Amino acid sequence: MTEKKSRPDRQPHSGDFPIGRRPTVADVARAANVSSMTVSNVVNKRFGSMGKDVRAEVERAISELGYRPNASGRSLRLAKRFSIGMVVVDESPTFLADAFITRVVAGLSNYLSQRDYGLVVQGMSARTLPQSALVRRHETDALCVLMSGPASRRRRLLERLAKPGHPVVVLQDVGSDSDGVISIRQDDFGGARELAQHMLSRGGRDFVFMAPDVEWPAIEQRIAGVTSALQGDARSTFAVVNCADGGFSDSQAAIARYVAQSGWPNAIMGGNDQMGISALKWVIDQGLRVPEDILVSGFNAFDTWQYTQPMLTTVISPAYEMGASAGAAILDMLEGNLPSERHRLFPVKLQPGGST
């Protein structure tokens, strides 16, 4: 049982401290009329047999004083930084504008913050990753990585990141069998295969898949899934159209060039919803009907697909849940518990719309 001290006549408040002077554990202990050890136990969630009234009094004092634990001191005591790194290997400076990435980061960040961990997010090129401070100086306790580029380069980068005692979660890639490395991805292959089969059943025959110039493992899997679905139909054709960065103007210009050179397809599949919507609008602007003349689809179902007319057929992504799962896996590994599921595959769901 925690023994309270005699209460002073006046309790300190946050306004009692001069600018630049932060409340200390001793200040909180004095305000709550308890020992500094009791305050430390509350801050570090070591409640044991502590009475509810004592805990409430300490928490009240912490709130009134605006006390914040010294993160650097806590890190030194526990040999942890209480920080996780999220690295996106992408040449684009606007990588956070990507809807998939923002949802993964949101899921990861929210999970970690609930457990008193911070998240450091950095975008960088494959060339600078090995020499970055996050990797070279181990400024975080663990890393999440989402990589673009050729498969061989992604494997080499992952091998460099997979060092003993520093857990790594690789997102949207197959990962490796190295200790301390797990992979979390969605079923892009299965989702694209089901989507292509759906469009085949609606009369799709001449397929075009719109992809960004940058190689992403998810896009590779989606192309493979479409190829698998079309292999069983001898009448179908399939072409991949590169759309630069996958933005609105680049996507429309790419599909326009394809049509000028090869003629009209009757099924256009956007590698994501942004490219699918770009194609949908361009096709309608050319005077064709969707879906009567051309079937159009996207992938990931992030907000904007619902606002198209007709509504875009797409595939629902669990990106937020994947981010949260990555956070849980990392903290488990930091506690010495290697997840039994080293390669986790999240299911996706076909979302039919009026565009097919």
C-alpha positions as CSV (number, residue, x, y, z in Angstrom):
1,M,0.0,0.0,0.0
2,T,1.3,3.5,-0.9
3,E,1.5,5.8,2.1
4,K,0.5,9.4,1.5
5,K,2.5,12.2,3.0
6,S,1.0,15.1,4.8
7,R,-0.6,17.5,2.3
8,P,1.0,20.9,1.9
9,D,-1.2,24.0,2.3
10,R,-1.1,24.9,-1.4
11,Q,-0.8,22.5,-4.4
12,P,1.4,23.7,-7.3
13,H,-0.2,24.2,-10.7
14,S,1.2,24.5,-14.2
15,G,1.2,28.2,-14.1
16,D,3.5,28.2,-11.1
17,F,6.5,27.3,-13.3
18,P,8.6,29.9,-15.1
19,I,8.9,29.7,-18.9
20,G,11.4,26.9,-19.8
21,R,11.0,25.1,-16.5
22,R,9.3,21.8,-17.0
23,P,7.5,20.0,-14.1
24,T,9.5,17.1,-12.6
25,V,8.6,13.8,-10.9
26,A,9.3,15.5,-7.6
27,D,6.8,18.3,-8.5
28,V,4.1,15.7,-9.3
29,A,4.9,13.8,-6.1
30,R,4.5,17.0,-4.0
31,A,1.2,17.9,-5.7
32,A,-0.2,14.4,-5.3
33,N,1.1,14.0,-1.8
34,V,2.9,10.7,-2.6
35,S,6.5,9.6,-3.1
36,S,8.4,10.0,-6.4
37,M,8.6,6.2,-6.7
38,T,4.8,6.1,-6.8
39,V,4.7,8.7,-9.5
40,S,7.2,6.7,-11.5
41,N,5.1,3.6,-11.1
42,V,2.0,5.4,-12.5
43,V,3.9,6.9,-15.4
44,N,5.3,3.5,-16.4
45,K,2.0,1.7,-15.8
46,R,3.3,-0.4,-12.9
47,F,0.2,-0.3,-10.7
48,G,0.6,-3.5,-8.7
49,S,-1.4,-3.2,-5.5
50,M,-1.7,0.6,-5.8
51,G,-5.0,1.9,-4.6
52,K,-7.3,3.4,-7.2
53,D,-7.6,6.7,-5.2
54,V,-3.8,7.0,-5.1
55,R,-3.5,6.4,-8.9
56,A,-6.3,8.9,-9.6
57,E,-4.6,11.5,-7.4
58,V,-1.3,11.1,-9.3
59,E,-3.0,11.2,-12.7
60,R,-4.8,14.4,-11.6
61,A,-1.5,16.0,-10.6
62,I,0.1,15.0,-13.9
63,S,-2.8,16.5,-15.8
64,E,-2.9,19.8,-13.8
65,L,0.9,20.3,-14.0
66,G,1.2,19.3,-17.6
67,Y,3.9,16.8,-16.7
68,R,5.6,14.9,-19.5
69,P,8.1,12.1,-18.9
70,N,11.6,12.7,-20.1
71,A,11.7,10.5,-23.2
72,S,15.5,10.5,-23.5
73,G,16.0,9.5,-19.9
74,R,13.3,6.8,-20.2
75,S,15.0,5.5,-23.4
76,L,18.4,5.2,-21.6
77,R,17.0,3.3,-18.7
78,L,15.1,0.8,-20.8
79,A,17.6,0.7,-23.7
80,K,14.8,1.7,-26.1
81,R,14.1,4.7,-28.2
82,F,10.3,4.2,-28.2
83,S,10.3,5.1,-31.9
84,I,9.6,3.1,-35.0
85,G,10.8,4.1,-38.5
86,M,8.6,4.0,-41.6
87,V,10.7,4.1,-44.8
88,V,9.1,4.5,-48.2
89,V,11.6,3.8,-51.0
90,D,10.2,6.1,-53.7
91,E,11.9,8.7,-55.9
92,S,8.8,10.9,-55.8
93,P,8.9,13.8,-53.2
94,T,5.1,13.6,-52.9
95,F,5.0,10.0,-51.8
96,L,2.6,10.8,-49.0
97,A,0.0,11.9,-51.5
98,D,-0.4,8.2,-52.4
99,A,-3.7,7.0,-50.8
100,F,-2.4,3.5,-50.0
101,I,0.7,4.9,-48.2
102,T,-1.3,7.4,-46.2
103,R,-3.6,4.7,-44.9
104,V,-0.8,2.3,-44.0
105,V,0.9,5.1,-42.2
106,A,-2.3,6.1,-40.4
107,G,-2.9,2.5,-39.2
108,L,0.7,2.1,-38.1
109,S,0.9,5.5,-36.3
110,N,-2.4,5.1,-34.5
111,Y,-1.5,1.7,-33.2
112,L,2.0,2.8,-32.0
113,S,0.8,6.0,-30.4
114,Q,-1.7,4.1,-28.2
115,R,1.3,2.2,-26.9
116,D,3.5,5.2,-26.3
117,Y,5.7,4.8,-29.4
118,G,6.5,7.5,-31.9
119,L,6.7,7.1,-35.7
120,V,9.3,8.6,-37.9
121,V,8.3,8.6,-41.6
122,Q,10.8,9.2,-44.4
123,G,10.7,8.8,-48.1
124,M,14.0,8.2,-49.9
125,S,15.6,6.7,-52.9
126,A,17.1,3.2,-53.0
127,R,20.5,4.8,-53.4
128,T,20.3,6.8,-50.2
129,L,18.6,4.2,-48.0
130,P,21.7,2.2,-46.8
131,Q,23.4,5.4,-45.7
132,S,20.4,7.1,-44.1
133,A,20.5,7.9,-40.4
134,L,17.6,5.6,-39.7
135,V,19.5,2.6,-41.0
136,R,23.1,3.5,-40.2
137,R,22.7,4.9,-36.7
138,H,19.7,2.8,-35.6
139,E,17.8,5.9,-34.6
140,T,14.6,3.8,-34.1
141,D,13.9,0.5,-32.4
142,A,12.6,-1.2,-35.6
143,L,11.7,-0.4,-39.2
144,C,8.8,-0.8,-41.6
145,V,9.7,-0.6,-45.2
146,L,7.6,-0.1,-48.4
147,M,9.9,-0.5,-51.4
148,S,9.6,0.3,-55.1
149,G,12.1,-0.8,-57.8
150,P,13.1,-4.1,-59.4
151,A,12.6,-7.2,-57.4
152,S,16.4,-8.0,-57.3
153,R,17.2,-4.5,-55.9
154,R,14.4,-4.8,-53.3
155,R,15.9,-8.1,-52.1
156,R,19.3,-6.6,-51.7
157,L,18.0,-3.7,-49.7
158,L,16.1,-6.0,-47.4
159,E,19.2,-8.1,-46.8
160,R,21.1,-4.9,-45.7
161,L,18.2,-3.9,-43.4
162,A,17.8,-7.3,-41.8
163,K,20.3,-7.0,-38.9
164,P,20.2,-8.9,-35.6
165,G,18.2,-7.2,-32.9
166,H,16.6,-4.7,-35.2
167,P,13.2,-6.0,-36.4
168,V,11.9,-5.2,-39.9
169,V,8.4,-5.4,-41.3
170,V,8.3,-5.3,-45.1
171,L,5.0,-4.2,-46.6
172,Q,3.5,-5.3,-49.9
173,D,6.4,-7.6,-50.7
174,V,7.2,-11.2,-50.1
175,G,10.0,-10.4,-47.6
176,S,12.6,-13.0,-46.6
177,D,13.1,-15.9,-44.3
178,S,15.7,-14.0,-42.2
179,D,15.2,-13.9,-38.5
180,G,13.5,-10.7,-37.4
181,V,11.9,-10.0,-40.8
182,I,8.2,-10.5,-41.5
183,S,6.1,-9.5,-44.5
184,I,2.6,-8.1,-44.5
185,R,0.8,-7.6,-47.8
186,Q,-2.7,-7.7,-49.3
187,D,-3.7,-10.3,-51.9
188,D,-3.1,-8.2,-55.0
189,F,-2.7,-11.3,-57.2
190,G,-6.0,-12.8,-56.1
191,G,-7.9,-9.5,-56.2
192,A,-6.7,-8.7,-59.7
193,R,-7.5,-12.3,-60.9
194,E,-11.1,-12.0,-59.5
195,L,-11.5,-8.6,-61.1
196,A,-10.3,-9.8,-64.5
197,Q,-12.6,-12.8,-64.3
198,H,-15.5,-10.5,-63.4
199,M,-14.8,-8.3,-66.5
200,L,-14.5,-11.4,-68.7
201,S,-17.9,-12.4,-67.6
202,R,-19.2,-9.0,-68.7
203,G,-17.8,-9.4,-72.2
204,G,-14.2,-8.1,-71.7
205,R,-11.9,-9.5,-74.3
206,D,-9.2,-6.9,-75.3
207,F,-7.6,-5.9,-71.9
208,V,-5.4,-3.0,-71.2
209,F,-3.7,-2.6,-67.7
210,M,-2.5,0.9,-66.7
211,A,0.6,0.8,-64.6
212,P,3.0,3.5,-63.3
213,D,6.6,3.5,-64.7
214,V,8.0,2.8,-61.2
215,E,8.0,-0.8,-60.4
216,W,5.9,-1.6,-57.3
217,P,5.5,-5.2,-56.0
218,A,1.8,-4.7,-55.7
219,I,1.5,-3.7,-59.4
220,E,3.6,-6.7,-60.3
221,Q,1.2,-9.0,-58.5
222,R,-1.9,-7.4,-60.0
223,I,-0.5,-7.9,-63.5
224,A,0.3,-11.5,-62.7
225,G,-3.2,-12.0,-61.4
226,V,-4.8,-10.6,-64.6
227,T,-2.5,-12.7,-66.7
228,S,-3.5,-15.8,-64.8
229,A,-7.2,-15.1,-65.3
230,L,-6.9,-14.5,-69.1
231,Q,-4.8,-17.5,-69.8
232,G,-7.9,-19.7,-69.8
233,D,-9.5,-17.5,-72.5
234,A,-8.0,-17.9,-76.0
235,R,-10.0,-15.0,-77.4
236,S,-8.6,-12.4,-75.0
237,T,-5.6,-10.1,-75.5
238,F,-3.7,-8.2,-72.8
239,A,-1.4,-5.2,-72.9
240,V,0.3,-3.2,-70.1
241,V,0.4,0.6,-70.7
242,N,2.9,2.6,-68.7
243,C,1.5,5.9,-67.3
244,A,4.6,7.7,-66.0
245,D,3.8,8.7,-62.4
246,G,0.2,7.5,-62.7
247,G,-1.2,11.0,-62.3
248,F,-4.4,12.2,-64.0
249,S,-2.7,13.9,-67.1
250,D,-0.1,11.2,-67.6
251,S,-2.6,8.4,-67.4
252,Q,-4.9,10.0,-69.9
253,A,-2.0,10.8,-72.3
254,A,-0.8,7.2,-72.0
255,I,-4.2,5.6,-72.8
256,A,-4.7,8.1,-75.7
257,R,-1.3,7.1,-77.2
258,Y,-2.2,3.4,-76.9
259,V,-5.6,3.9,-78.6
260,A,-3.9,5.9,-81.4
261,Q,-1.4,3.1,-82.0
262,S,-3.3,0.0,-81.3
263,G,-7.0,0.8,-81.5
264,W,-9.7,0.6,-78.8
265,P,-9.6,-2.1,-76.2
266,N,-13.0,-3.0,-74.6
267,A,-11.6,-3.4,-71.1
268,I,-9.4,-1.0,-69.2
269,M,-8.0,-1.8,-65.8
270,G,-6.4,0.9,-63.7
271,G,-3.5,-0.2,-61.6
272,N,-5.2,1.8,-58.9
273,D,-8.4,3.9,-58.6
274,Q,-6.6,7.1,-59.7
275,M,-5.6,5.6,-63.0
276,G,-9.0,3.9,-63.4
277,I,-10.9,7.2,-62.9
278,S,-8.5,9.0,-65.3
279,A,-9.4,6.4,-68.0
280,L,-13.1,6.5,-67.2
281,K,-13.3,10.2,-67.7
282,W,-11.2,10.2,-70.8
283,V,-13.3,7.4,-72.4
284,I,-16.5,9.3,-71.7
285,D,-14.9,12.5,-73.1
286,Q,-14.3,10.7,-76.4
287,G,-18.0,10.0,-76.7
288,L,-17.9,6.3,-75.8
289,R,-20.3,4.7,-73.2
290,V,-19.1,3.0,-70.0
291,P,-19.8,0.1,-69.6
292,E,-21.7,-0.5,-72.9
293,D,-18.6,0.2,-75.2
294,I,-15.8,-0.2,-72.7
295,L,-15.5,-1.7,-69.3
296,V,-13.3,0.2,-66.8
297,S,-12.0,-0.7,-63.3
298,G,-9.7,0.5,-60.6
299,F,-8.1,-1.0,-57.5
300,N,-8.0,-0.2,-53.7
301,A,-11.3,1.6,-53.2
302,F,-10.1,4.7,-51.5
303,D,-12.9,7.3,-51.3
304,T,-12.9,8.8,-54.8
305,W,-14.2,5.6,-56.6
306,Q,-17.7,6.3,-55.1
307,Y,-18.0,9.7,-56.7
308,T,-17.6,8.6,-60.4
309,Q,-20.5,8.3,-62.8
310,P,-20.9,5.5,-63.4
311,M,-19.5,4.2,-60.1
312,L,-16.1,2.6,-60.6
313,T,-15.7,-1.1,-60.2
314,T,-12.7,-1.7,-57.9
315,V,-11.2,-3.9,-55.2
316,I,-11.3,-3.0,-51.5
317,S,-7.9,-2.7,-49.8
318,P,-7.3,-3.3,-46.1
319,A,-4.4,-0.8,-46.1
320,Y,-5.2,0.7,-42.7
321,E,-5.5,-2.7,-41.0
322,M,-2.2,-3.7,-42.6
323,G,-0.5,-0.7,-40.9
324,A,-2.0,-1.6,-37.5
325,S,-0.9,-5.2,-38.0
326,A,2.6,-4.1,-38.8
327,G,2.7,-2.1,-35.5
328,A,1.5,-5.0,-33.5
329,A,4.1,-7.3,-35.1
330,I,6.9,-4.9,-34.5
331,L,6.1,-4.4,-30.8
332,D,5.8,-8.2,-30.4
333,M,9.2,-8.7,-31.8
334,L,10.7,-6.0,-29.6
335,E,9.3,-8.0,-26.7
336,G,11.2,-11.1,-28.0
337,N,8.1,-12.8,-29.5
338,L,8.6,-13.7,-33.1
339,P,5.1,-13.9,-34.7
340,S,4.1,-17.4,-35.8
341,E,2.8,-15.9,-39.0
342,R,6.0,-14.7,-40.7
343,H,4.2,-13.9,-44.1
344,R,0.8,-12.5,-43.5
345,L,-1.5,-12.1,-46.5
346,F,-4.6,-9.9,-46.1
347,P,-7.6,-10.8,-48.2
348,V,-9.2,-8.1,-50.5
349,K,-12.8,-7.8,-51.8
350,L,-14.2,-7.2,-55.2
351,Q,-16.5,-4.1,-55.2
352,P,-18.6,-4.2,-58.5
353,G,-19.8,-0.9,-59.8
354,G,-21.6,0.5,-62.8
355,S,-18.4,0.9,-64.8
356,T,-18.4,-2.9,-65.6
